[in-house]
Amino acid sequence: MNCTRTDREGESRIQLEGSLDALTAPEIRPIFDKLVAEKRPRVVLDLQNVTMIDSSGVGAMVSLFKRIKAEGGVVTVANAHSQPLSVLKLLKLDKVFGL
């Protein structure tokens, strides 16, 4: 899993690449923890280069969403497609993440 963070004007964009699953979710949790600690007002998860997501990946995303929201922030998902988009729609998270 590759992860690139770009900050600008109150927004943090996290570009993920590869599979977001039980093996890789622990790799991104420290990045998510830092976003929460910094109280970022807006976080965008860019899934354009994510090829697969499982329940662990979804769990990491939902955890980030809840923690950022608790601090008054917003988390959205951009560029989801194929299997990741299907999973998010199946779980009705497409509405939660603004897809």
KOLBAPA-144316 format. One record per residue (C-alpha): residue in three letters; residue number from 1; x, y, z. Coordinates in nm, 3 decimals, decimal comma. Layout:
<sites>
<site residuo="ALA" num="NUM" px="X" py="Y" pz="Z"/>
...
</sites>
This chain:
<sites>
<site residuo="MET" num="1" px="0,000" py="0,000" pz="0,000"/>
<site residuo="ASN" num="2" px="0,136" py="0,336" pz="-0,102"/>
<site residuo="CYS" num="3" px="-0,005" py="0,647" pz="0,058"/>
<site residuo="THR" num="4" px="0,057" py="1,010" pz="-0,032"/>
<site residuo="ARG" num="5" px="-0,066" py="1,301" pz="0,177"/>
<site residuo="THR" num="6" px="-0,116" py="1,648" pz="0,033"/>
<site residuo="ASP" num="7" px="-0,228" py="1,938" pz="0,255"/>
<site residuo="ARG" num="8" px="-0,368" py="2,264" pz="0,131"/>
<site residuo="GLU" num="9" px="-0,597" py="2,527" pz="0,276"/>
<site residuo="GLY" num="10" px="-0,760" py="2,320" pz="0,549"/>
<site residuo="GLU" num="11" px="-0,788" py="2,004" pz="0,339"/>
<site residuo="SER" num="12" px="-0,580" py="1,691" pz="0,355"/>
<site residuo="ARG" num="13" px="-0,596" py="1,463" pz="0,052"/>
<site residuo="ILE" num="14" px="-0,484" py="1,106" pz="0,108"/>
<site residuo="GLN" num="15" px="-0,408" py="0,921" pz="-0,215"/>
<site residuo="LEU" num="16" px="-0,404" py="0,548" pz="-0,160"/>
<site residuo="GLU" num="17" px="-0,263" py="0,295" pz="-0,404"/>
<site residuo="GLY" num="18" px="-0,296" py="-0,083" pz="-0,405"/>
<site residuo="SER" num="19" px="-0,514" py="-0,303" pz="-0,187"/>
<site residuo="LEU" num="20" px="-0,670" py="-0,173" pz="0,132"/>
<site residuo="ASP" num="21" px="-0,707" py="-0,495" pz="0,328"/>
<site residuo="ALA" num="22" px="-0,616" py="-0,676" pz="0,650"/>
<site residuo="LEU" num="23" px="-0,247" py="-0,664" pz="0,560"/>
<site residuo="THR" num="24" px="-0,229" py="-0,298" pz="0,462"/>
<site residuo="ALA" num="25" px="-0,488" py="-0,129" pz="0,687"/>
<site residuo="PRO" num="26" px="-0,244" py="-0,129" pz="0,983"/>
<site residuo="GLU" num="27" px="0,002" py="0,066" pz="0,763"/>
<site residuo="ILE" num="28" px="-0,240" py="0,355" pz="0,712"/>
<site residuo="ARG" num="29" px="-0,379" py="0,373" pz="1,064"/>
<site residuo="PRO" num="30" px="-0,085" py="0,588" pz="1,191"/>
<site residuo="ILE" num="31" px="-0,150" py="0,831" pz="0,903"/>
<site residuo="PHE" num="32" px="-0,518" py="0,844" pz="0,999"/>
<site residuo="ASP" num="33" px="-0,424" py="0,888" pz="1,366"/>
<site residuo="LYS" num="34" px="-0,210" py="1,187" pz="1,276"/>
<site residuo="LEU" num="35" px="-0,495" py="1,349" pz="1,081"/>
<site residuo="VAL" num="36" px="-0,720" py="1,313" pz="1,385"/>
<site residuo="ALA" num="37" px="-0,453" py="1,445" pz="1,622"/>
<site residuo="GLU" num="38" px="-0,402" py="1,748" pz="1,397"/>
<site residuo="LYS" num="39" px="-0,782" py="1,806" pz="1,392"/>
<site residuo="ARG" num="40" px="-0,789" py="1,840" pz="1,015"/>
<site residuo="PRO" num="41" px="-1,123" py="1,999" pz="0,917"/>
<site residuo="ARG" num="42" px="-1,154" py="1,822" pz="0,581"/>
<site residuo="VAL" num="43" px="-1,006" py="1,491" pz="0,470"/>
<site residuo="VAL" num="44" px="-1,045" py="1,346" pz="0,121"/>
<site residuo="LEU" num="45" px="-0,960" py="0,981" pz="0,064"/>
<site residuo="ASP" num="46" px="-0,868" py="0,942" pz="-0,303"/>
<site residuo="LEU" num="47" px="-0,928" py="0,579" pz="-0,404"/>
<site residuo="GLN" num="48" px="-0,848" py="0,615" pz="-0,775"/>
<site residuo="ASN" num="49" px="-0,556" py="0,373" pz="-0,749"/>
<site residuo="VAL" num="50" px="-0,712" py="0,135" pz="-0,496"/>
<site residuo="THR" num="51" px="-0,777" py="-0,199" pz="-0,662"/>
<site residuo="MET" num="52" px="-0,940" py="-0,387" pz="-0,373"/>
<site residuo="ILE" num="53" px="-1,086" py="-0,317" pz="-0,031"/>
<site residuo="ASP" num="54" px="-1,196" py="-0,562" pz="0,240"/>
<site residuo="SER" num="55" px="-1,365" py="-0,527" pz="0,578"/>
<site residuo="SER" num="56" px="-1,041" py="-0,416" pz="0,746"/>
<site residuo="GLY" num="57" px="-1,000" py="-0,135" pz="0,493"/>
<site residuo="VAL" num="58" px="-1,362" py="-0,032" pz="0,534"/>
<site residuo="GLY" num="59" px="-1,315" py="-0,040" pz="0,912"/>
<site residuo="ALA" num="60" px="-1,015" py="0,192" pz="0,891"/>
<site residuo="MET" num="61" px="-1,210" py="0,436" pz="0,674"/>
<site residuo="VAL" num="62" px="-1,517" py="0,432" pz="0,902"/>
<site residuo="SER" num="63" px="-1,297" py="0,479" pz="1,209"/>
<site residuo="LEU" num="64" px="-1,134" py="0,784" pz="1,049"/>
<site residuo="PHE" num="65" px="-1,477" py="0,919" pz="0,951"/>
<site residuo="LYS" num="66" px="-1,614" py="0,888" pz="1,306"/>
<site residuo="ARG" num="67" px="-1,308" py="1,040" pz="1,471"/>
<site residuo="ILE" num="68" px="-1,282" py="1,335" pz="1,233"/>
<site residuo="LYS" num="69" px="-1,658" py="1,397" pz="1,257"/>
<site residuo="ALA" num="70" px="-1,634" py="1,396" pz="1,638"/>
<site residuo="GLU" num="71" px="-1,390" py="1,688" pz="1,605"/>
<site residuo="GLY" num="72" px="-1,627" py="1,876" pz="1,371"/>
<site residuo="GLY" num="73" px="-1,455" py="1,774" pz="1,049"/>
<site residuo="VAL" num="74" px="-1,564" py="1,603" pz="0,729"/>
<site residuo="VAL" num="75" px="-1,431" py="1,296" pz="0,548"/>
<site residuo="THR" num="76" px="-1,520" py="1,229" pz="0,185"/>
<site residuo="VAL" num="77" px="-1,410" py="0,970" pz="-0,068"/>
<site residuo="ALA" num="78" px="-1,311" py="1,058" pz="-0,424"/>
<site residuo="ASN" num="79" px="-1,253" py="0,855" pz="-0,739"/>
<site residuo="ALA" num="80" px="-1,376" py="0,519" pz="-0,605"/>
<site residuo="HIS" num="81" px="-1,439" py="0,267" pz="-0,882"/>
<site residuo="SER" num="82" px="-1,463" py="-0,105" pz="-0,955"/>
<site residuo="GLN" num="83" px="-1,452" py="-0,335" pz="-0,650"/>
<site residuo="PRO" num="84" px="-1,397" py="-0,060" pz="-0,388"/>
<site residuo="LEU" num="85" px="-1,698" py="0,134" pz="-0,517"/>
<site residuo="SER" num="86" px="-1,912" py="-0,181" pz="-0,523"/>
<site residuo="VAL" num="87" px="-1,821" py="-0,259" pz="-0,161"/>
<site residuo="LEU" num="88" px="-1,896" py="0,096" pz="-0,046"/>
<site residuo="LYS" num="89" px="-2,232" py="0,090" pz="-0,227"/>
<site residuo="LEU" num="90" px="-2,320" py="-0,252" pz="-0,088"/>
<site residuo="LEU" num="91" px="-2,259" py="-0,122" pz="0,265"/>
<site residuo="LYS" num="92" px="-2,445" py="0,202" pz="0,186"/>
<site residuo="LEU" num="93" px="-2,129" py="0,396" pz="0,267"/>
<site residuo="ASP" num="94" px="-2,140" py="0,573" pz="-0,068"/>
<site residuo="LYS" num="95" px="-2,392" py="0,814" pz="0,088"/>
<site residuo="VAL" num="96" px="-2,185" py="0,858" pz="0,404"/>
<site residuo="PHE" num="97" px="-1,868" py="0,939" pz="0,209"/>
<site residuo="GLY" num="98" px="-2,036" py="1,160" pz="-0,050"/>
<site residuo="LEU" num="99" px="-1,999" py="0,937" pz="-0,355"/>
</sites>
